[in-house]
């Protein structure tokens, strides 16, 4: 990872990214203590705070468990995936943006995934990076566990945003 993080924060970040086998943000709790049995609770909490400060996870305090509820973000995949999967989610998101520019009908996400030809672990982080380009009402908000969204509406505004994104991240 290219962040100013301590060793344990880096190891925790990598571990969590590796556990997210579908490329969707993951959720962790005290199971992290079992994965790092040689670490003290206080050092794991501190490392999680580092990851939170870098925007790689979000933390929600809980009553009872030793660790807060930990939710990974798409930024974690950006930070870790080159080392884990050999792919850069930003570069991949540019490819997806160009596919949508060339064929706005690919807004049906399973079809976009099929055209990209990538495993879901590679596809979802890239798609997740494009989500902020689509305002509310321009993507399907149905909760489901497979993708960040099931569908995107690619209109004129989104086309402009996708072109800018592809240009700025190429």
C-alpha positions in Angstrom: 0.0 0.0 0.0 1.2 3.5 -0.8 0.0 5.1 2.5 2.0 6.1 5.5 0.8 3.2 7.6 2.5 1.1 10.2 3.3 -2.5 9.6 0.2 -3.9 11.4 -2.1 -1.5 9.6 -0.7 -2.6 6.3 -1.1 -6.3 7.2 -4.6 -5.8 8.4 -5.5 -3.9 5.2 -4.1 -6.6 3.0 -5.8 -9.3 5.0 -9.2 -7.6 4.7 -8.8 -6.9 1.0 -7.8 -10.6 0.4 -10.9 -11.7 2.3 -13.2 -9.7 0.0 -13.2 -12.4 -2.7 -16.0 -10.8 -4.7 -14.5 -7.3 -4.7 -17.3 -5.8 -2.7 -16.5 -3.9 0.5 -16.3 -6.3 3.5 -17.4 -6.3 7.1 -15.2 -7.4 9.9 -15.4 -7.5 13.7 -13.5 -9.4 16.4 -12.7 -12.1 13.8 -9.7 -9.9 13.0 -8.3 -10.8 16.4 -8.4 -14.5 15.5 -6.6 -13.7 12.3 -3.9 -11.8 14.1 -3.6 -13.9 17.4 -0.1 -12.5 18.3 -1.3 -8.9 18.4 -2.8 -7.2 21.4 -6.3 -5.8 21.1 -5.0 -2.2 21.7 -2.5 -2.5 18.8 -5.2 -3.9 16.5 -7.5 -1.0 17.4 -4.7 1.5 16.8 -3.9 0.0 13.4 -7.6 0.1 12.5 -7.7 3.8 13.4 -4.8 4.3 11.0 -6.7 2.6 8.2 -9.8 4.7 9.1 -7.7 7.9 9.0 -6.5 7.0 5.5 -10.1 6.4 4.3 -9.4 2.7 3.7 -12.0 1.5 6.3 -14.8 3.0 8.3 -15.3 2.2 12.0 -18.5 2.0 14.0 -18.1 1.6 17.8 -20.0 -1.3 19.3 -20.9 -2.1 22.9 -19.5 -5.5 23.9 -17.1 -6.6 21.2 -13.4 -5.8 21.6 -13.1 -4.2 18.2 -15.4 -1.7 16.4 -17.4 -2.9 13.4 -15.0 -2.4 10.4 -16.3 -1.8 6.9 -13.7 -1.7 4.1 -14.0 0.9 1.3 -13.2 0.9 -2.4 -10.1 2.9 -1.5 -8.7 -0.2 0.2 -8.9 -2.1 -3.1 -7.2 0.8 -4.8 -4.4 0.7 -2.2 -4.0 -3.1 -2.1 -5.1 -4.7 -5.3 -2.0 -4.2 -7.4 -0.1 -6.3 -4.8 -2.9 -8.8 -4.3 -4.4 -9.3 -7.7 -1.9 -7.7 -10.0 -4.5 -5.3 -11.3 -5.0 -1.6 -10.6 -8.7 -0.7 -10.0 -8.2 2.8 -11.2 -6.8 1.6 -14.6 -9.7 -1.0 -14.7 -12.2 1.7 -14.0 -11.0 3.7 -17.0 -11.5 0.6 -19.1 -15.1 0.3 -17.8 -15.7 4.0 -18.3 -14.6 3.7 -22.0 -16.8 0.7 -22.5 -19.8 2.7 -21.2 -18.8 5.6 -23.4 -18.7 3.4 -26.4 -21.9 1.6 -25.6 -24.2 3.2 -23.0 -26.5 0.2 -23.2 -23.8 -1.6 -21.1 -25.3 0.2 -18.1 -26.9 -3.2 -17.3 -24.1 -4.3 -15.0 -24.0 -8.1 -15.6 -23.7 -7.3 -19.3 -20.8 -4.9 -18.6 -19.1 -7.5 -16.5 -19.5 -10.0 -19.4 -18.0 -7.6 -21.9 -15.1 -6.8 -19.6 -14.5 -10.5 -19.2 -13.0 -10.1 -15.7 -13.6 -12.1 -12.6 -15.9 -10.3 -10.1 -13.0 -9.7 -7.7 -11.5 -7.5 -10.4 -14.7 -6.0 -11.8 -16.4 -4.8 -8.6 -13.7 -2.5 -7.3 -13.4 -0.8 -10.7 -17.2 -0.4 -10.9 -17.3 0.9 -7.4 -14.9 3.7 -8.4 -17.3 4.9 -11.1 -20.4 5.0 -8.8 -19.8 8.6 -7.7 -20.1 9.7 -11.3 -23.8 8.7 -11.3 -26.1 10.9 -9.2 -29.0 9.4 -7.2 -31.7 8.1 -9.5 -29.2 7.3 -12.2 -28.2 3.9 -10.8 -30.3 1.0 -9.4 -30.4 1.2 -5.6 -31.8 -2.3 -5.0 -29.7 -4.1 -2.3 -28.1 -7.2 -3.6 -24.7 -8.8 -2.8 -23.2 -9.2 -6.2 -22.3 -5.7 -7.5 -22.1 -2.1 -6.2 -25.3 -1.6 -8.4 -27.2 -3.7 -10.9 -27.7 -0.9 -13.4 -26.5 2.5 -14.5 -28.4 5.0 -16.7 -25.8 6.6 -19.0 -27.2 9.9 -20.2 -25.6 13.1 -21.4 -24.4 14.2 -17.9 -23.0 10.8 -17.2 -21.3 10.6 -20.6 -19.5 13.9 -19.8 -18.5 12.7 -16.4 -17.2 9.3 -17.8 -15.2 11.1 -20.5 -13.6 13.4 -17.9 -12.9 10.5 -15.6 -11.3 8.5 -18.4 -9.2 11.5 -19.5 -8.1 12.4 -15.9 -7.2 8.9 -14.9 -5.6 7.6 -18.1 
